[in-house]
């Protein structure tokens, strides 16, 4: 088992509160490198962090909101311009190839059909099914968010470690399954106590904390109330650039 590095590329809400980048987490081990979500600002954030996008083996998407997958068209064109030759896997809920191609053609007409030596290869994540996504094994578990975005929490196994990721969701007992026996559970926390439909707040997370069987709880997707907060519900509050090593 090798160490797993968890780097928070973007920890903000959809709308740039606090100047933060949108949802994006980089998982790296000797086995490979996986990007979990790729919001519209993620390519900028990667380059600001001096991370070479061409070294990423797979992108795994939790759901189809722009702040979680809208950066993929930019990522693909950047790879073409920069002569990427490393194969790329893009994994996500049902319809992932259609959604990415539609986004690419909306933003850069004709780009979805541009020939690329690196692919990408698209992989659909069936609910509750362990699926290979590049160097990772991913299990997608349905959660409660805007239905049209096909929302899922993710369990990502890489380098002998397992990281859970809530995606965007209100409270659902499915999160207990997403977090179960994980080395880290990365959970959205859009507000402190305000009830924002289809999202989580710190009060709710604290209420259910004992049911989340994880070695480390890390909060992300932070709205204005949560920015700069200290320890919440026994959890680390992430910031852009935070690096956590799971040994």
C-alpha positions as CSV (number, residue, x, y, z in Angstrom):
1,X,0.0,0.0,0.0
2,X,1.4,3.4,-1.0
3,X,0.5,6.7,0.5
4,X,-2.4,8.6,-1.1
5,X,-2.2,12.3,-1.5
6,X,-5.5,14.2,-1.5
7,X,-5.1,17.7,-2.9
8,X,-8.0,20.1,-2.8
9,X,-7.9,22.0,-6.1
10,X,-11.2,23.8,-5.6
11,X,-13.4,24.0,-2.4
12,X,-15.8,26.7,-3.2
13,X,-19.5,26.9,-4.2
14,X,-20.7,27.2,-7.7
15,X,-20.4,31.0,-7.6
16,X,-16.9,31.7,-6.4
17,X,-17.6,32.7,-2.9
18,X,-14.4,34.0,-1.2
19,X,-12.6,33.8,-4.6
20,X,-12.4,30.0,-4.3
21,X,-12.3,27.6,-7.3
22,X,-15.2,25.2,-8.0
23,X,-15.3,21.5,-6.9
24,X,-12.2,19.6,-7.8
25,X,-10.1,17.1,-5.8
26,X,-6.9,15.4,-7.0
27,X,-6.0,11.9,-5.7
28,X,-2.5,10.8,-6.3
29,X,-0.6,7.6,-5.4
30,X,2.0,5.3,-7.0
31,X,-1.0,3.6,-8.8
32,X,-1.9,6.8,-10.7
33,X,-3.7,10.1,-10.5
34,X,-7.4,10.7,-10.5
35,X,-9.4,14.0,-10.6
36,X,-12.7,13.9,-8.7
37,X,-15.0,16.5,-10.3
38,X,-13.8,19.1,-12.7
39,X,-15.7,22.4,-12.3
40,X,-15.5,25.1,-14.9
41,X,-12.6,26.8,-13.1
42,X,-10.6,23.6,-12.5
43,X,-8.1,23.9,-15.3
44,X,-7.1,27.4,-14.1
45,X,-6.8,26.1,-10.5
46,X,-4.6,23.1,-11.6
47,X,-2.2,25.4,-13.5
48,X,-2.1,27.9,-10.6
49,X,-1.1,25.0,-8.4
50,X,1.6,23.9,-10.9
51,X,-0.1,20.6,-11.6
52,X,0.3,19.2,-15.1
53,X,-3.2,18.2,-16.4
54,X,-1.5,15.8,-18.8
55,X,-0.4,13.6,-15.9
56,X,-3.9,12.9,-14.7
57,X,-5.1,9.4,-15.7
58,X,-8.9,9.8,-15.0
59,X,-11.6,12.3,-14.3
60,X,-14.5,11.0,-12.2
61,X,-17.7,13.0,-12.1
62,X,-20.3,13.0,-9.3
63,X,-23.1,14.8,-11.2
64,X,-23.8,17.0,-14.2
65,X,-23.8,20.5,-12.8
66,X,-21.4,23.0,-14.4
67,X,-19.4,23.6,-11.3
68,X,-18.7,19.8,-11.1
69,X,-18.1,18.9,-14.8
70,X,-18.0,22.1,-16.8
71,X,-14.2,22.2,-16.9
72,X,-13.9,19.0,-19.0
73,X,-14.2,20.7,-22.4
74,X,-11.3,23.1,-21.5
75,X,-9.3,20.1,-20.1
76,X,-9.7,18.2,-23.4
77,X,-8.8,21.1,-25.7
78,X,-5.8,21.9,-23.5
79,X,-4.6,18.3,-23.8
80,X,-4.9,18.5,-27.6
81,X,-2.9,21.8,-27.8
82,X,-0.3,20.5,-25.4
83,X,0.2,17.2,-27.2
84,X,-1.1,15.0,-24.5
85,X,-0.4,11.3,-25.3
86,X,-1.4,9.7,-21.9
87,X,-4.7,7.9,-22.2
88,X,-7.6,9.6,-20.4
89,X,-10.6,8.0,-18.8
90,X,-13.7,10.1,-18.0
91,X,-16.1,8.3,-15.7
92,X,-19.5,9.5,-14.5
93,X,-23.2,8.6,-14.1
94,X,-25.3,7.3,-17.0
95,X,-25.0,9.6,-20.0
96,X,-21.6,10.9,-19.2
97,X,-20.3,10.8,-22.8
98,X,-23.4,12.5,-24.2
99,X,-23.3,15.2,-21.5
100,X,-19.6,16.0,-22.0
101,X,-19.9,16.0,-25.8
102,X,-22.9,18.4,-25.5
103,X,-21.0,20.7,-23.2
104,X,-18.0,20.7,-25.5
105,X,-20.0,21.5,-28.5
106,X,-21.9,24.3,-26.7
107,X,-18.6,25.9,-25.6
108,X,-16.4,25.1,-28.6
109,X,-18.6,24.1,-31.5
110,X,-17.1,21.1,-33.3
111,X,-14.6,20.2,-30.6
112,X,-16.4,17.1,-29.5
113,X,-15.5,15.4,-32.7
114,X,-11.9,16.6,-32.9
115,X,-9.4,13.6,-33.1
116,X,-7.3,13.1,-30.0
117,X,-4.6,10.5,-29.5
118,X,-5.5,10.2,-25.8
119,X,-9.2,9.4,-26.2
120,X,-10.9,10.0,-23.9
121,X,-12.5,6.7,-23.0
122,X,-15.9,7.2,-21.4
123,X,-17.0,4.9,-18.5
124,X,-20.5,4.9,-17.1
125,X,-20.8,4.3,-13.4
126,X,-23.8,2.0,-12.6
127,X,-25.4,2.6,-9.2
128,X,-23.8,0.4,-6.6
129,X,-21.4,-1.3,-9.1
130,X,-17.7,-1.3,-8.5
131,X,-16.2,0.0,-11.8
132,X,-12.7,0.4,-13.1
133,X,-11.9,4.1,-14.0
134,X,-8.3,4.2,-15.0
135,X,-6.1,3.3,-12.0
136,X,-9.1,3.6,-9.6
137,X,-12.0,1.5,-8.7
138,X,-15.2,3.6,-8.2
139,X,-18.6,2.9,-6.7
140,X,-21.3,5.4,-7.4
141,X,-24.2,5.6,-4.9
142,X,-27.3,7.7,-5.7
143,X,-27.8,10.8,-3.5
144,X,-30.4,13.6,-3.3
145,X,-29.7,16.6,-5.5
146,X,-31.3,18.0,-8.6
147,X,-32.6,14.9,-10.3
148,X,-31.7,16.0,-13.9
149,X,-28.0,16.1,-12.9
150,X,-28.0,12.3,-12.0
151,X,-26.4,12.9,-8.6
152,X,-24.2,10.3,-7.0
153,X,-21.8,10.1,-4.1
154,X,-18.6,8.3,-4.9
155,X,-16.3,5.7,-3.3
156,X,-12.9,5.9,-4.9
157,X,-10.3,3.2,-4.2
158,X,-6.8,4.1,-5.2
159,X,-3.4,2.8,-4.0
160,X,-4.9,0.7,-1.3
161,X,-7.0,3.5,0.2
162,X,-10.6,4.4,-0.1
163,X,-11.9,8.0,-0.2
164,X,-15.6,8.8,0.0
165,X,-17.1,11.9,-1.7
166,X,-20.6,13.2,-1.2
167,X,-20.9,15.2,-4.4
168,X,-23.8,17.6,-3.9
169,X,-26.7,16.4,-1.8
170,X,-29.1,17.0,1.1
171,X,-28.9,14.5,3.9
172,X,-29.6,10.9,2.9
173,X,-28.7,7.7,4.6
174,X,-26.9,6.8,1.4
175,X,-24.0,9.0,2.7
176,X,-23.5,6.4,5.5
177,X,-22.7,3.9,2.7
178,X,-20.5,6.4,0.9
179,X,-18.5,7.1,4.0
180,X,-18.3,3.5,5.4
181,X,-14.8,2.3,6.3
182,X,-13.1,5.1,4.4
183,X,-9.7,6.6,5.0
184,X,-11.3,10.0,4.4
185,X,-14.8,11.2,3.6
186,X,-15.1,14.5,1.7
187,X,-18.5,16.0,2.3
188,X,-20.1,19.2,1.0
189,X,-21.1,21.8,3.5
190,X,-22.7,24.8,1.9
191,X,-23.8,26.6,5.1
192,X,-23.6,26.6,8.8
193,X,-27.2,26.1,9.8
194,X,-29.3,27.6,7.0
195,X,-31.4,25.0,5.2
196,X,-30.5,25.3,1.5
197,X,-32.6,22.8,-0.5
198,X,-30.6,19.9,-1.9
199,X,-27.5,20.7,0.0
200,X,-25.9,20.0,3.4
201,X,-25.1,22.3,6.3
202,X,-22.8,22.0,9.3
203,X,-25.7,21.4,11.8
204,X,-27.0,18.5,9.8
205,X,-23.5,17.0,9.4
206,X,-22.9,17.3,13.1
207,X,-26.2,15.6,13.8
208,X,-25.3,12.6,11.8
209,X,-21.5,12.6,12.5
210,X,-21.5,9.3,14.5
211,X,-23.0,7.4,11.6
212,X,-20.2,8.4,9.3
213,X,-17.6,5.6,9.7
214,X,-14.5,7.4,8.4
215,X,-11.0,8.0,9.7
216,X,-11.1,11.6,8.6
217,X,-14.1,13.9,7.7
218,X,-13.2,16.9,5.4
219,X,-15.7,19.6,4.5
220,X,-15.7,21.2,1.1
221,X,-18.1,23.0,-1.4
222,X,-18.2,25.9,1.1
223,X,-20.6,28.8,1.0
224,X,-20.0,32.3,2.5
225,X,-21.0,31.3,6.1
226,X,-18.5,28.4,6.2
227,X,-15.5,30.2,4.7
228,X,-12.8,30.7,7.3
229,X,-14.6,28.6,9.9
230,X,-12.6,26.5,12.4
231,X,-13.2,22.9,13.2
232,X,-16.8,21.9,12.5
233,X,-18.4,18.6,13.7
234,X,-14.9,17.2,14.4
235,X,-14.1,17.8,10.7
236,X,-11.3,19.6,8.8
237,X,-12.6,22.5,6.8
238,X,-10.9,22.5,3.5
239,X,-9.4,25.4,1.6
240,X,-8.0,25.6,-2.0
241,X,-4.5,24.1,-1.9
242,X,-5.0,22.0,1.2
243,X,-3.0,18.8,1.0
244,X,-3.8,15.7,3.1
245,X,-1.7,12.6,3.0
246,X,-3.3,9.3,3.9
247,X,-0.4,6.9,4.9
